Amino acid sequence: GLNSIKNIVRQTVHLCRENQVTLMLNCPDEIKINVIENIHLNSSKLKACIARPDCVLLSASCHNSEELLKAVELGVDFTYLSPVKVTSSHPEALPLGWDNFSELMENINIPVYALGGVTEQNLADARRAGAQGIAGISVFWG
């Protein structure tokens, strides 16, 4: 139930602090507990957000110009912009491509990580397009 999920979150936060690992969490609102210092907003939570949540670090998932501008307005510390390429985690999503990614980056003054189908070989492409770097799951976890 909800209490066991809260306990897992508390244990995870403790383990990360103990090992100097920064943990960003995207949790349902009912799971928010006072030990969560860093919050990640998915795009729907980002759109619904009217003020920056009380947290140390704030990140957001963005997929278009409107979401990037909202992230800047909220004062997020960094964002993920996706999907850059075809990705197995969201096969139905239309990829941005590097040219569109680059256009979306114009006038964005916060760190943005390229996400979605990218690999370590795309790091130079990502930087040329204005990204801080790349992010992913399967590329790093196999």
C-alpha positions in Angstrom: 0.0 0.0 0.0 0.9 3.7 0.3 2.8 3.3 3.5 5.1 0.6 2.0 5.8 2.9 -1.0 6.6 5.8 1.4 9.0 3.5 3.3 10.8 2.5 0.0 11.1 6.2 -0.9 12.5 7.0 2.6 15.0 4.1 2.3 16.1 5.1 -1.2 16.6 8.7 -0.1 18.7 7.5 2.8 20.8 5.2 0.7 21.4 8.0 -1.9 22.4 10.5 0.8 24.7 8.0 2.4 26.5 7.4 -1.0 26.5 11.1 -2.1 24.1 10.4 -5.0 21.6 13.0 -6.1 18.2 11.5 -6.4 15.5 13.2 -8.5 12.0 11.8 -7.9 8.8 12.0 -9.9 6.1 10.8 -7.4 2.4 10.9 -7.3 1.3 13.8 -5.1 0.0 11.4 -2.4 3.5 10.0 -1.9 5.2 13.3 -1.4 7.0 13.1 1.9 9.3 15.6 3.7 12.5 13.7 2.9 12.2 14.3 -0.8 14.6 17.2 -1.6 14.7 17.0 -5.4 11.7 16.8 -7.7 11.3 15.8 -11.3 8.1 16.9 -13.2 6.8 14.9 -16.1 5.3 17.1 -18.8 1.8 16.9 -17.5 2.9 17.9 -14.0 5.0 20.7 -15.5 2.0 22.0 -17.5 -0.2 22.0 -14.3 2.4 23.7 -12.1 1.7 27.3 -11.3 4.7 27.9 -9.0 8.1 26.3 -8.3 7.6 23.5 -5.8 9.5 23.8 -2.5 12.6 21.7 -3.3 16.4 21.9 -3.7 16.6 20.8 -7.3 13.8 20.8 -9.8 13.9 19.1 -13.3 11.3 18.6 -15.9 10.6 16.5 -19.0 9.9 18.7 -22.1 8.8 17.8 -25.6 8.1 21.1 -27.3 8.7 24.9 -27.1 5.7 25.5 -24.9 7.0 23.1 -22.2 10.6 24.4 -22.4 9.3 28.0 -21.9 7.2 26.9 -19.0 10.2 25.1 -17.4 12.3 28.3 -17.8 9.4 30.4 -16.3 9.2 28.0 -13.3 12.9 28.2 -12.7 13.7 24.6 -13.2 17.4 23.7 -12.7 17.5 21.5 -15.8 15.3 19.7 -18.3 15.2 16.7 -20.6 14.1 17.3 -24.1 12.8 14.3 -25.9 12.5 12.2 -28.0 15.4 13.2 -30.2 15.4 9.9 -32.0 13.2 6.8 -32.2 13.2 5.2 -28.8 12.0 1.8 -27.6 10.5 3.2 -24.4 8.1 5.4 -26.4 7.9 3.9 -30.0 4.8 5.9 -30.8 6.5 9.3 -30.2 7.5 11.4 -33.2 11.3 12.1 -32.9 12.5 15.7 -32.9 15.7 15.2 -34.8 18.8 17.3 -34.2 17.7 20.3 -36.3 14.4 20.7 -34.4 16.2 20.1 -31.1 18.6 22.9 -32.0 15.8 25.3 -33.0 14.0 24.6 -29.7 17.2 25.4 -27.8 17.3 29.0 -29.1 16.7 31.5 -26.2 16.7 28.7 -23.6 19.1 29.6 -20.8 19.0 26.5 -18.6 20.8 23.2 -19.1 18.9 20.8 -21.4 19.8 17.1 -21.8 19.0 15.3 -25.0 16.9 12.2 -24.3 15.2 9.5 -26.4 17.2 7.1 -28.5 20.5 8.8 -28.0 23.8 7.0 -27.4 27.2 8.1 -26.2 28.1 8.4 -29.9 25.5 11.3 -30.1 27.2 13.4 -27.4 29.0 15.7 -30.0 25.7 16.0 -32.0 23.8 16.9 -28.8 26.4 19.6 -27.8 26.3 21.1 -31.3 22.5 21.3 -31.0 22.8 23.2 -27.7 22.4 20.4 -25.2 24.3 20.2 -21.9 24.7 16.5 -22.6 22.7 13.3 -23.1 20.4 11.3 -20.8 18.9 7.8 -21.2 18.0 4.6 -19.6 18.9 1.7 -22.0 22.0 3.5 -23.3 23.5 3.4 -19.7 21.7 0.4 -18.2 21.6 -2.0 -21.1 
